[in-house]
């Protein structure tokens, strides 16, 4: 079974978030791991594209309420 997740954390700049991607594809014996800082709008567009390619991705929001 594949494991796909995106953990969202506060970004270093105002209006940004830090996203830690982890996409495991056991059938292809590969894991994609990336850390990126982006705006929320960019994240939404990126996750839509990745879900089209890899299937559903679990989003874990680790930001603390201000």
C-alpha positions as CSV (number, residue, x, y, z in Angstrom):
1,X,0.0,0.0,0.0
2,X,1.3,3.4,-0.9
3,X,1.7,6.2,1.7
4,X,1.3,9.7,0.5
5,X,1.3,12.7,2.8
6,X,2.0,16.4,3.0
7,X,2.7,18.0,6.4
8,X,2.1,21.8,6.5
9,X,4.1,24.0,8.9
10,X,4.5,27.7,9.3
11,X,6.8,29.3,6.6
12,X,9.7,31.6,7.4
13,X,8.2,34.5,5.4
14,X,4.7,36.1,6.0
15,X,2.1,34.5,3.8
16,X,4.0,31.3,3.3
17,X,3.8,27.7,4.5
18,X,6.5,25.0,4.6
19,X,5.4,21.7,3.2
20,X,7.1,18.4,3.8
21,X,6.1,16.0,1.0
22,X,6.4,12.2,1.4
23,X,5.2,10.0,-1.4
24,X,6.0,6.3,-1.2
25,X,5.3,4.1,-4.2
26,X,6.3,0.6,-3.2
27,X,5.2,-0.9,-6.5
28,X,8.0,1.3,-8.0
29,X,10.3,1.0,-5.0
30,X,10.7,4.7,-4.7
31,X,10.0,7.4,-2.2
32,X,9.8,11.1,-3.0
33,X,10.6,13.4,-0.1
34,X,10.8,17.2,-0.5
35,X,10.7,20.3,1.7
36,X,9.3,23.4,0.0
37,X,8.2,26.8,1.1
38,X,5.3,28.2,-0.9
39,X,2.1,30.2,-0.6
40,X,-1.2,28.4,0.2
41,X,-2.5,29.0,-3.4
42,X,0.7,27.3,-4.8
43,X,0.2,24.4,-2.4
44,X,-3.4,23.9,-3.5
45,X,-2.3,23.8,-7.2
46,X,0.6,21.6,-6.5
47,X,-1.3,19.0,-4.5
48,X,-4.0,18.9,-7.1
49,X,-1.4,18.0,-9.7
50,X,0.3,15.4,-7.5
51,X,-3.0,13.8,-6.6
52,X,-3.7,13.5,-10.3
53,X,-0.4,11.7,-10.8
54,X,-0.1,9.6,-7.6
55,X,-3.7,9.4,-6.1
56,X,-5.0,10.8,-2.8
57,X,-2.5,12.6,-0.5
58,X,-3.2,12.9,3.2
59,X,-2.7,16.5,4.3
60,X,-1.5,17.0,7.9
61,X,-1.7,20.6,9.1
62,X,0.9,21.0,11.9
63,X,0.5,24.8,12.2
64,X,-0.4,26.1,15.6
65,X,-3.3,28.5,15.9
66,X,-2.0,32.0,16.5
